[in-house]
Amino acid sequence: MQEKDKKSFERSGSTRKQIRFEDELLIKIEADRSKTGEAFSEWVKDACQQKLNN
């Protein structure tokens, strides 16, 4: 991965990314994560890890 300059207020070891979700998918995500109380970012990171492990 290419090195990049980070602003002083940004965390090291992580990168902020913008992503657009289709409305139907977002509704399904919100319904699923409301069962566990997970934060949205936590839910998405977990889903990504599951996809990478398959």
Residue pairs with C-beta under 8 A, 6 or more apart in sequence:
4 15
6 12
10 16
21 29
29 40
29 43
29 44
30 40
32 43
33 39
33 40
33 43
36 43
38 46
